[in-house]
Amino acid sequence: HADTYNYVLLDGRRITPTSRSTRNTIGSSLIQGRFGNETSAGEVRAVLVHRQPGVPNSEHTVLIMVAWMKESDFSPLDEDDGGFIWNKFPELDINTWQYQEYENPMDEESRPLIIPLQEIQCQVSRGTIEHTEPKLWITTTLDR
């Protein structure tokens, strides 16, 4: 048995699952998760608490179901030497993703479909780059 929620607060920001968005926008559903030294961005699909008999504090553990975006090796602003120009500015934390593509949670190398709330680093902002072939998503973090 799991209880689902309309939103969860993280660092004063409301994270709303795409399934609960009432404004036909997913801006508050976009997050960045941290996995060891790596990060990835995705869309929150559900916020839930799954109470498990015999598991201490499971009634207090908020879980997040995430559709992780597929990374892209392509950049609309490649430098002449083939590098990613934004790598010179790591504080901007700008990344590109395959347009409307998500990891398959059944793939072995995929990030977990469900993560604890504390593995969310921050929300992200996402735009679409339409002048490239193929189109790309581009993100930057909204952390403090």
N, C-alpha and C positions, 0 to 999 in steps of 0.2 A: 504494500500500500504506500502510495506517495501523494503528498499534497503539493499542488502546483500554485504558483503565485503570479500576480500580475506584474510585479517588478521587485527589484532588490536595490538597496542603496549601497554604493561603494564610494568611499571618500566624498560623500555628499552629492554624488551624481546618481541619478536614477538609471538603472539598466532594465530595459523592458524587452521581453522576448518578442521576436517577430510575430509570433502567434497572438500576442496580446496588444500589439500596436493599434491605436485608435486613430492615428493621424496619417495613415497610409505612407509612413516613412519608417526607415529602419535605423535612423541616426543614433538613437539611444540603445540599439541592439548590437552595435559594433564594438568589439573588445579586442584587447591584446592579452594573450596568455603567456606565461613564462614556463619553460620546460628546461630546467638546468640552466645552461648558458644561452639557450635559444629562445626566441619569441616567435609567435605566430598570431595572425589576426583572424577573426571569425565573427559569425553572426550568432547571437544567443537565440536559441530556439525555444528553450524552456527553463524556468527556475523552479526547483522542487526541493522538498525535504522528504527523504525516504527513511521512515522509522524501521529499524531492524532489531528484532528481539535478540538480546545477548550482545549487541554492539553498543558499548558505552557512548553516550552523547550523540547517537545518530539522530535523535530528534532535534538537535541543534546544528546539524551540519547541512548547510545550504549547498545544493549541487546545481551545476549549470550545464545544460545540454548545448553543445556548440557545433555549428557547421563551419569547419575550418576552410578558409580560402586556400586555393592552390597557388603556391609561389610561382613567380615568373622570373626567368633569367634575362628577359628583355627589358630594356629601358628606352624611353623616348629621347633621353638625353645622354646616350653613350658618348664617352670621350673618344678621341682619335685612337688612343691606345687600347680601346675595348673595355675600359673600366666603367664602373657605375659612378657618375659624377657626384651623386649624393653621398657616397662613401667618404668624401672629404669633409662632410658635415654630419657626423654621427649624432650630434645633439638634436638634429631635426627628425631622426628616426623615420625616414621616408622609405617606403617599400612599394614594389609593384607586384601585382597578382594577376593571374589569368582571369579574364573577364567572365563573370557568371559561372566560374568553375570552383567546385569544392572537393576536398579530399574525400575519398571513399572510406568511411570508418571501418570497413572490413579489411582494408589493406593493412598489412603488418607494419609498414612504416608510417602509417597515419597517426596523427595525434589522437588522444583519447576523446571519445564522443561526449563523455560526462566527466567534468572536473569539479573539485571543490571551489567554492567562491574565492578562497584565498589565493588561488592560482591565477586569478585575473589581475594583471598588472595595472591596466587602465582602459579607458575607452579610446577608440580611434575615430578619426574622420576619414571618410572615403569619397573619392571622386572617380570619374570615368575619363580616361584619355581616349578620345575618339579619332584623333588624327593619325593614329598608328594602325598598322595592319599586322596582327590582330589588335582589337581594342584591348585596353588594360584597365584594371582598377589600380588606384594609387592611394596609399594611406599614410597618415602621420598620426602620432600619438597625441592624446589630450591630457597627458600626465602633468603634474605640477613640478 
